[in-house]
Amino acid sequence: MSDLLTVSEVARRLGVRPRDISDLFYRRLLDDACCPVVGSRRLIPEQYVATIAAALRHAPRTRGAGG
């Protein structure tokens, strides 16, 4: 299972908050079918990390007060 990552692992690699990635899934900007939730973890294929990085670059930021 070494080619599958969690949201936290991908966030560390990309230098973002895990919530930034999770929000993209909730906003349907990333593919749920490609990265299913199993148990309480979303499993992300290694090959999908570049797609996440691109989505983070292009998605409008939605930050609360103080962010």
C-alpha positions in Angstrom: 0.0 0.0 0.0 3.0 2.3 -0.3 1.6 4.0 -3.4 -1.4 5.3 -1.4 -1.1 8.4 0.8 -3.4 10.1 3.3 -4.4 13.7 3.1 -2.0 14.6 5.9 0.9 13.0 4.0 0.1 14.8 0.8 -0.3 18.1 2.7 3.2 17.7 4.3 4.7 17.1 0.9 3.0 20.1 -0.6 3.5 22.4 2.4 -0.2 23.1 2.9 -2.8 22.4 5.6 -4.7 19.1 5.3 -7.9 21.1 5.4 -6.8 22.9 2.2 -6.8 19.6 0.4 -10.0 18.3 2.1 -11.8 21.5 1.1 -11.1 20.8 -2.6 -12.8 17.4 -2.3 -15.8 18.9 -0.5 -16.0 21.6 -3.2 -15.9 18.8 -5.9 -12.7 20.2 -7.4 -11.0 16.8 -6.9 -12.3 13.4 -7.8 -13.8 11.4 -4.9 -13.9 8.3 -7.0 -10.1 8.4 -7.6 -9.4 9.0 -3.9 -12.0 7.0 -1.8 -12.5 7.3 1.9 -11.8 4.0 3.5 -12.5 3.8 7.2 -11.8 7.3 8.3 -9.0 8.0 5.8 -9.0 9.3 2.3 -6.6 7.2 0.2 -4.8 9.2 -2.5 -2.8 7.4 -5.2 0.8 8.8 -5.6 0.0 9.7 -9.2 -2.8 12.0 -8.1 -0.5 14.3 -6.0 0.3 16.4 -9.1 -3.4 16.9 -9.8 -3.9 18.0 -6.2 -1.0 20.5 -6.4 -2.4 22.0 -9.6 -5.9 22.3 -8.0 -4.4 24.1 -5.0 -2.6 26.5 -7.3 -5.8 27.3 -9.4 -8.5 27.1 -6.7 -9.7 30.4 -5.2 -8.7 30.6 -1.6 -11.5 30.7 1.0 -10.0 31.6 4.3 -11.8 32.7 7.4 -10.9 35.8 9.4 -7.3 35.9 10.4 -6.2 33.8 7.4 
